[in-house]
């Protein structure tokens, strides 16, 4: 029995090389880059790297993570950088998948900043397709991310942040939140802040769906 798809395929979006990803839309038929790797390099690697973005008007939060089939994504690089710099970062990145949070109509009026950010999202897609022509750019709506991280479409940013913290082990971190830690006793999420939390939520959601 075939799984009913939710979301849009690359063809339905009419944006070459993109795929709107959500639970149920993870068949390889819609992932051109994964098909290409299967043909050329054998099975998809157990360990793979994701570049995930939370696009902003002038600055963008990002995470570059390593994923393992039995582990949570491990942060290799992250930060908040200017959008012009992000274009270069995308071009120089060595990843197996590129994932971006997509804009979604929630029934409310939006301002100029949202439209400007949407323009940058399009530029990032273009940069990704130019530098990684065999990679599909995976897009995820905020509602799909909320469901993967919190199990509820009503979750807010503080709920997402806390859910991510709860996923990770305390490790050797110090302070009140050992998963984050302090300068002398850093946890696995040390340094994550602001829009980086959103980008990490994108990466974790993608990884969960792929698994």
N, C-alpha and C positions, 0 to 999 in steps of 0.2 A: 504494500500500500504506500503510495507516495505521500510525502509530507507536504501539507499545504504551506505555501510560501506567504510570508508577510513582508511588506516593503516593496521595493522596486528593483528590477534587474538593471544591468547597465544599459541595455537597449531601451527599456521603458523610460529611463532617466534622460536619454538622448544626450548623454555626456560620455564620449568615448573613453573607455578604460576605467570607469567608475562603477561601484556597486554599493547600493544602500543595504547595509547589513543589520540584521536583527535575528532573534531566535527563530529558527525555521527557514532562514534564508542563508544557509551555509553549505549548500550543495556545491561541489567543485565545478559544476557546469557554469556557474556565474563567476568563477574566480580564475580569470585568464592566467594570472601569474602562477597560481598553484598548478594549473594544468601544464604550463610551460616547464616548471621545475620537475614535474612527474615525468614528462617526456624526455628531458635532457639530463637530469641529474638523479633519477631514481626517486624513491619515496621522499616525502616532505620530511625534513630533519626533525629529530626529537627536540633538539635545542634550536631555537630560532630567535631572531631579533626584530623588534617592532619599533617604529618611530610613530608616536602618537601626538596629535596636536589639539590644542584648544585655542582656536583662532580669535584674536582680539582686533580692535580697531587700529591700534598702532603697535601693540606688543602681543606676542603669542607665547602661551605656556606650552612646553613640550617635555616629553620623556623619551628616552632611548633605553629600551629595556631588553633583557635577555630572558626568554621564556623556556621553561623545561616542562615536560609532560606531567611531572609529579610535584612541581614547585610553583610558587607564586613568582610573578615577574620580578627580576632583579634589576635595580636601577644601575645603569652604566653611565648615563649622563642625563641632566635635566636642567631646566631653568626657564626664565622669561626673557626673551630677547626681542629686539625690534623686528618688525615684519620684513623689512628689507634684508636684514641679516638672516632671517629664517629662510628666505629664498636660496641663499648660498648654502645654508646648513643642509637643506633638503638635497641640493645637488651633490654635496660631498658625503652624504650619509651612506653607510653600508648596511642595508637592512634587508630583511626578507619580506616585510609587509609594512605598508604605510596606512595609518588609520587617522581619520579626522572627525571631530564632532561636527555634524551638519546642522544647519538651521532648520527650525521647525515652527510651523504656524500653531500658535496656542490660543488664537482667537482674540488677542489683545493688540492694540496699536503699538508700533515700534518706532523708534526714532532713527535719525540719520546714522548714528553710530552702528546700529545693527546692519544697515545696508552697506556701510563702509567695510565692516568686518566680513560680510558676505562676498564683497568684491575680492578681498584678500584671500578668502577661502578658495575662490576660483583661480587666483594667481598661484596659490600653493598646489592646487591640483595640476595646473599647467606645468609648473616647475617639476613636479613629481613625474609626470608623464614624459617630460623631456629628458630627465636624467635617469629615469628607470622605466624605459618603454615597455618592458615585459611585466611590470608590476601593475596590478589593479589597485586603484586608490579606493580603499574601503571607507565608507561614510556611515556614521552612526548618529541617530537622533538622540536627543537628551532623554526622551522617555524610555528608549531601549536601554540606555546606560543605567538609568535609575532602577529598572527592573533587574538587571544583571547584578548590580552592586547591593541594592537594598531590598529588592523584591516588591517594590511599590512605586507606581508612577508619581506618587505625591511626595516623594522624598525631596528634601531640600539639601542645599550644599553642606550644612553642618552634619546632616545624617549620612551623606556620602563620605565625608571625611572620616567620621567615626567608624563607619562600616569598613573602610579601607584599613584604618588603624587596627581594628579588631581582627582582620584577616592575617596580619603579620605577627610573627613571634617577637617577644620582647628582646631576645638575644642578649647582647652585652650592654644594651642601652641603659642609661641612668635617668634620673629625674622622675617626674610624675607620670610621664608618658614614655616608657622605655622603648616603645617601637620607634619613637622619634629620637629620644635620648638628649644628651647635652654635649657640649663641645669636647669634654674629656671622656665621655662614655657615649659614643654615637650609636644610635639604633639604625635599622635598615631603612628607615624613612627620614633620616636626619637631613634637614635642609629643604624638605618639601614644603611649599607654601603657596598660597593664593591660587593662581590658575594652573600651577603644576599639579595640584590635587585633581583638577578636572581632567587634565591630560592623562594622569595616571589611571583615573577611572575609565577613560577610553581604552587604554591599553589592557587593563584587567578585563574589561567587558569583552573585548575582541578575543583575548586568550581563553576566556571561559566558553565562548561560543564555539571556538575552534576545537576545544577539547570535547 
